[in-house]
């Protein structure tokens, strides 16, 4: 294989990797999902945890950990996460295969299960 063919093959490979990475970043909460989640938590502070076990109340995160809960970053190891309340889960469309919705602090996160990469964040969505 000559040098020109190698360079072209390398460029094609790098472009394919960038397209795959960009496609992964496109995974996000839909407008409908975001609206349902925000409406659920804003309707009534008292009813927001309905359907969620009482032992799943979250505690505020240390600022250093909280700032790392961003799109594209891995979930910090050992961080406490909670399921969405059952009655909220029933209102939402099924989550994409390979992803999960979790509550951490006052955020609802969309996390890729295999890599634990945060794909989207609804900050300030959850009221305590």
Secondary structure as UniProt FT lines:
FT   HELIX           3..25
FT   HELIX           31..43
FT   TURN            45..51
FT   HELIX           54..56
FT   HELIX           63..66
FT   TURN            67..68
FT   TURN            71..72
FT   TURN            77..78
FT   HELIX           86..91
FT   TURN            97..98
FT   STRAND          99..104
FT   TURN            105..106
FT   STRAND          107..112
FT   TURN            113..115
FT   STRAND          117..122
FT   TURN            123..124
//
